[in-house]
Amino acid sequence: MGITLFTNNAFSSVSDPDEYSPGFDVTSLRRAEIFTYTGIGKNLMPGEGGPTVVGTPTFITDSPFVQLSNNANVAHLSLGINDAPKQTWFLLFDPNNDSTQRIIAGSFSGTAAVTPPGVSVIVDEAGALAAMQGIHYTENDTYGTARATLSAFNKTKPMLLCLTLDGQTTRLTDMTNNVSASLTLATGRERAPAPLRIGKGGVTYWGSTSATSRLGAYMVFDRVLSDAEKITVHDYLLRCIQAKYPSLIF
């Protein structure tokens, strides 16, 4: 017996489905949560394992959003998978008019072989929204990061972010406000994967330890979705959220 997660019943919830049928292709969908339906730390994809809840993420009252912490071991989700060369992430993010430097979601662990820089979606030192791509410089076996920064960041309303990892190219798109930025790694540079976290946590040396982020849903596919598929995912998430919160748009 499978489920199609979309309902107009504001008090419904879903737990332990044996099949997830959202109306789009779920091939290589590794992790998916819509917190107002699943609660916190319950993967919608059966047979894929699930995240580990670290600390105490909490729901924001009268909203679909959960507050997570930039501070290590306080409140975040450890997904149990790494970033990968072919991957698509979706993050339903409420900036809450907050410019504080932080990692919203990602795998930054440091800048060394034992603590690789991964890839992350961040609010940077200047309050801009960006993708921070970890780099392994193969010519001298060192590590660093590069960024693709969006030209605009509307911090006043929720947005659906999409991060696409496609070989040497990393692209961050704000699907709500139609803004994107990308970077492509040059020859001699490669990705430096690390374990993924939602709400950051894990390490203390990037951004403010008092910073928090509000997220309502996330998905991680181990493949590159087409533009049409991305729109379908956006529309699906919007329907799910508006079934409980009709005035929320993104």
N, C-alpha and C positions, 0 to 999 in steps of 0.2 A: 504494500500500500504506500503510495507516494503522496507528496504534497505539492500544491501550487501555492506559494506564499503570496497572497494578495487577498485582502478582505476589507469590507466596510465595517466590520465589528471592531470597535475601538478597544474592546477588552479582550480580544483574542490573543493567543500566543502560540508558539510552535516550539516543541522540544522533541529531540530524538527522532527526527524523520528518517525513514529508510530509503528515501529517494527525494531529490530536490529538483523540481521542475518549474523554473521561473518563467519559462517561455522563450529563453534564448539558449544557445549552445553552451553547456557547462563543461565541455571538454577541457581538461587541465585546470579547472577551478580548484585551487588548493585550500583556500580559506575564504569564508564569507560569514559575516555577521551583520544583522540589522537589529541593533540592540533593543529597540522597543518591542520587537517580536521574540527575539531569542533570549533576552537577558544578556549577561556579560560572560564571555568565555565559552560560548557554545557554537561550534562550527556547523553551518547549515549543510555542508557537503558530507554525506555519510561515507565512512570508510577512509577518510583522509586524516584522521587524528584531529587534534584541536589545539587551541592556544592554552598557555598557562597564564592564569591571572596572578599578577604580582601586586602585592599591596591591596588597596581597596579603591578601585575605580568606583565613582558614584554617579548616579543619574542626576541631571539638572532638573529641578522640579518643573512640571508642566511642559516638558520638552522631550524629544527623542534622543537628546544628546547625553553622552557620558563624559565626565571630566576625568582626564588622565594627566599624569605628572611628567614633567621633564626631568625630575630628580630620580636617580637610580633607586630602585627597589621600593618606591612609594606607591605608584598606581599606574600600571601599564599592562599591556598584553604581550607576552613573548610567544610568537607564532610557531616556533619549532621548525621553521624552514628558512632557507637563505634567499637573498636576492639572486637572480639568475640572468643569463644573457638574453633570454627571450621571456619577457614577463610584462603583464599589465596590471596595474593597481588602480583601484578606485577608493577614494576617501571622501565621505560626506563630512565636511568640516565647517564648523561655525567659528569664525575668527573672534567673535565677541568683542570687536573693536580693540583688539589687543596687539600691540606691536612688539611685545617682548621677544627677545631672541630665544629660539627653541627649536627642537626637532619635533615635528608633528607626527611623523611615522618614518621608520627607516631602520638602517642596520649599521650606522656609524658606531664603531667600537674603538677607534684610535687610528694611528697612522704607522702601523708596523705589521710585520707578517703574522704575529700572534694575535694582534688586535686590529684587523683590517678595517678600512674606512667604509666599505659597503656602498650604499646609496641611500639618500634620505630626502624627504620633503621638509623644508625648513622655513622658518621666519628668520631672516638673517639679522646681522648687527644693525642694519639701517632700517629694519622693519619691513623689508621687502619679502615677497614670497618666491622661493627658488627651489630647484633641485640641486642637491650637493652630491656629485658623483665621485666616489672613491677611485683612485688610480694606482695601479702598480706599474712603476717605471721599470720595464724589464732590462733596460741597458745597464742600470746600476742597482737594481733590486731595492729600490726605495718606494715609499708610499706617500700619497698626497691626495688632494681633492681639487675638483674644478666645479664651477657652478653655471647653471642656466637660470637666469633671473627674469621673472615676469615683469613686463613694462608697467603693469598696474596691479594693484592689490586692493580690492574693495573689502575692507575689514568690517563693514557694517551689516552684512547679511550672510547667511549660509551659502556654501558653494560645493559643487561636486568637482573634485580634483581627479585627474587621470595621469598617472605616470607610466610611460611606455619605455621599456628597456628592449632595444632591438639591435643586437650585436654591439657595435661600437657607439651607437647613438642612444642618447637619453633625452626624452622629451616630457616636459611637464605642461599640462593643459588645465586651465580653469575652464571647465565646460560651461559653467553658469554665465561667465562674463566674456567668454570667447577670447581668451588671451592665452598664448603659449610661448614657450621658449625651449631651445634644445641645444645640445652640445654633442660633438662627435669626437671620440678619442682618436688621436693620431697614431701612426705606426710606431710600435715600440711601447705602447701603453695599453693596458688591459684592465678589465674590471677586477675588483678586489672584494668578492662576496663575503657576507657575514650574516648572522642570524637576524631576522626581521622582528621589529617590535612596533606596536601601535601605541602612540602616546609617549614614545621614546623610552625613558628609563634605561637601565642597563649600564650606562657609564655616566660619569659626572662631569666630564671635561668638554662639554659643548653646550653653550647657552646657560641661561639662568636656572639654578636649581629650584627656584620658587615658581617657575613658569608652569602654566597648565594649558592644555588644549582640549577642545570640545569636539568629539566625533560622534556621529550618529550611525554610521555603517562603514564597512570596508569590504573589499574583495581583492583577492590576489590570484591571478591566472598565471600559470607557467606557459604562456604563449602570448603572441602579439595579436590583439584583437583588431579587426578592421574598423574603419570609421563608422560603418553602419552598425556593427555590433556594439560599439561604444555608445552610440545614441540609444540603442535598445536597452542597454543596461541603465543608462541615465533615466529613461522613461519609466522603466520598471521600478527603480528605487523611488522615484517621485510618486508613483502611484501608491506604493507601500506606505511611504511616510504620510502622504496626504489622506490616506484612509483613516489615520488616527489624528493627524494635525492638518486639517484642510487649508489653513492659511499659510502654511510653510511652503515656500517656493525656493527652487535652486536650479 
